[in-house]
Amino acid sequence: MKVLIIGLSLFSIGILSASAQTAQANSSATNLTATEQEIIDLSKDKWQWMADKNVDKLTALFDEKSMFVHMGGSWGKSQELEVIKSGNIWYKQAKVYSTSVKMIGNTAILLSDLDLVAVVGGNEVTNPFMVTEVYVKENGDWKMGQLSFSRLMRPVKN
């Protein structure tokens, strides 16, 4: 009987702990400022534009001095747009698991833990990444200044 009571107690504590963590995570997600939510929405739009190879939208978003860091190299705006337009890298789908935004003046730094499904050189690959996006607000518009892919050691979540 003691074992059953102890087991139920531990089970209850585990449920309460998990529930509290979920409530805390949801609470922090709802504490976003309007600007932070705007950046998260812009990032989501950007992933869709990349998947759709919508170079016109991306041209307007990417700053002229923007830099892009990939597993295979780094380059500027014109090269990134050409890579997307030509299909050398097709950002097919970004499965985002978590996102955080930090503001420094008129600069937003967004981190996203995601699995990226991409077609590279004709082969579909899925990689786990922490993606860093830096946005700067100029003349009332957000411009992307930097995008970096850092491969994570965790397995793909699927």
C-alpha positions as CSV (number, residue, x, y, z in Angstrom):
1,M,0.0,0.0,0.0
2,K,2.9,2.4,0.9
3,V,4.4,1.7,-2.5
4,L,1.2,2.6,-4.3
5,I,0.7,5.8,-2.3
6,I,4.3,6.9,-2.9
7,G,4.0,6.0,-6.6
8,L,0.8,8.0,-7.0
9,S,2.4,10.9,-5.1
10,L,5.4,10.9,-7.4
11,F,3.1,10.6,-10.5
12,S,1.0,13.6,-9.3
13,I,4.2,15.7,-8.6
14,G,5.4,14.9,-12.1
15,I,2.0,15.9,-13.7
16,L,2.0,19.2,-11.7
17,S,5.6,20.0,-12.6
18,A,4.9,19.4,-16.3
19,S,1.8,21.5,-16.1
20,A,3.6,24.3,-14.4
21,Q,6.4,24.3,-17.0
22,T,3.8,24.4,-19.8
23,A,2.0,27.3,-18.2
24,Q,5.3,29.1,-17.8
25,A,6.3,28.5,-21.4
26,N,2.9,29.7,-22.6
27,S,3.0,32.7,-20.3
28,S,6.4,33.9,-21.7
29,A,5.1,33.4,-25.2
30,T,2.1,35.7,-24.5
31,N,4.4,38.4,-23.0
32,L,5.8,39.4,-26.4
33,T,5.8,43.0,-27.3
34,A,4.0,44.1,-30.5
35,T,7.5,44.6,-32.1
36,E,8.7,41.2,-31.1
37,Q,5.6,39.6,-32.5
38,E,6.0,41.7,-35.7
39,I,9.6,40.2,-36.1
40,I,8.4,36.7,-35.5
41,D,5.6,37.1,-38.1
42,L,8.1,38.7,-40.5
43,S,10.4,35.6,-40.1
44,K,7.5,33.3,-40.7
45,D,6.7,35.2,-43.9
46,K,10.3,35.1,-44.9
47,W,10.4,31.3,-44.6
48,Q,7.3,31.1,-46.8
49,W,8.8,33.5,-49.4
50,M,11.9,31.3,-49.5
51,A,9.9,28.2,-49.9
52,D,7.9,29.9,-52.7
53,K,11.1,31.3,-54.3
54,N,9.5,34.7,-54.1
55,V,12.6,36.7,-55.0
56,D,10.6,40.0,-55.3
57,K,9.5,39.9,-51.6
58,L,13.0,38.8,-50.5
59,T,14.7,41.5,-52.5
60,A,12.6,44.1,-50.6
61,L,13.4,42.4,-47.3
62,F,17.1,41.8,-47.6
63,D,19.3,44.9,-47.0
64,E,21.9,45.7,-49.7
65,K,24.7,44.9,-47.2
66,S,23.1,41.8,-45.8
67,M,25.2,38.6,-45.2
68,F,24.1,35.0,-45.3
69,V,26.1,32.2,-43.6
70,H,25.5,28.6,-44.7
71,M,27.1,25.3,-44.0
72,G,28.9,25.6,-47.4
73,G,29.9,29.3,-47.3
74,S,28.9,32.8,-46.8
75,W,27.8,35.5,-49.3
76,G,25.8,38.7,-49.8
77,K,22.3,39.6,-51.0
78,S,22.7,39.2,-54.7
79,Q,24.3,35.7,-54.3
80,E,21.6,34.6,-51.9
81,L,18.8,35.8,-54.2
82,E,20.5,34.0,-57.1
83,V,20.8,30.8,-55.1
84,I,17.1,30.9,-54.3
85,K,16.0,31.9,-57.8
86,S,18.1,29.2,-59.5
87,G,17.0,26.5,-57.1
88,N,20.5,25.7,-56.1
89,I,19.1,25.7,-52.5
90,W,15.3,25.3,-52.3
91,Y,14.2,26.1,-48.7
92,K,11.3,23.7,-49.0
93,Q,10.0,23.9,-45.4
94,A,11.2,25.3,-42.1
95,K,9.7,23.4,-39.1
96,V,10.1,25.9,-36.3
97,Y,10.1,24.5,-32.8
98,S,10.9,27.6,-30.7
99,T,11.7,31.2,-31.4
100,S,13.1,34.1,-29.2
101,V,13.6,37.7,-30.0
102,K,15.8,40.2,-28.3
103,M,15.7,43.9,-29.1
104,I,18.7,46.3,-29.0
105,G,17.5,49.7,-30.0
106,N,16.2,49.5,-33.6
107,T,17.8,46.0,-34.1
108,A,16.0,42.7,-33.6
109,I,17.9,39.4,-33.1
110,L,15.7,36.4,-33.6
111,L,16.8,32.8,-32.8
112,S,14.9,29.9,-34.1
113,D,15.4,26.2,-33.3
114,L,14.1,24.4,-36.5
115,D,14.4,21.5,-38.8
116,L,15.0,22.7,-42.4
117,V,13.8,20.6,-45.3
118,A,15.8,21.8,-48.3
119,V,16.7,20.6,-51.7
120,V,20.4,21.1,-52.3
121,G,22.0,20.1,-55.5
122,G,18.9,18.0,-56.4
123,N,18.9,16.1,-53.1
124,E,16.4,16.6,-50.4
125,V,18.0,17.0,-47.0
126,T,16.7,17.8,-43.5
127,N,19.0,19.4,-41.0
128,P,18.5,20.7,-37.4
129,F,19.6,24.3,-37.1
130,M,19.6,27.2,-34.8
131,V,19.0,30.1,-37.2
132,T,20.0,33.6,-36.3
133,E,18.3,36.4,-38.1
134,V,19.2,40.1,-37.5
135,Y,16.7,42.8,-38.6
136,V,17.2,46.5,-38.5
137,K,14.4,49.1,-38.7
138,E,15.2,51.9,-41.1
139,N,12.8,54.5,-42.3
140,G,9.9,52.6,-40.8
141,D,10.7,49.3,-42.5
142,W,12.4,46.2,-41.2
143,K,15.4,45.0,-43.3
144,M,17.2,41.7,-42.8
145,G,20.9,42.3,-42.2
146,Q,22.1,38.8,-41.5
147,L,20.9,35.2,-41.6
148,S,23.1,32.4,-40.2
149,F,22.5,28.6,-40.0
150,S,24.3,26.8,-37.2
151,R,23.8,23.1,-37.4
152,L,22.7,21.5,-34.1
153,M,23.9,18.2,-32.7
154,R,20.4,17.1,-31.9
155,P,18.6,14.7,-34.2
156,V,16.0,15.9,-36.6
157,K,12.7,16.0,-34.7
158,N,10.3,15.1,-37.5
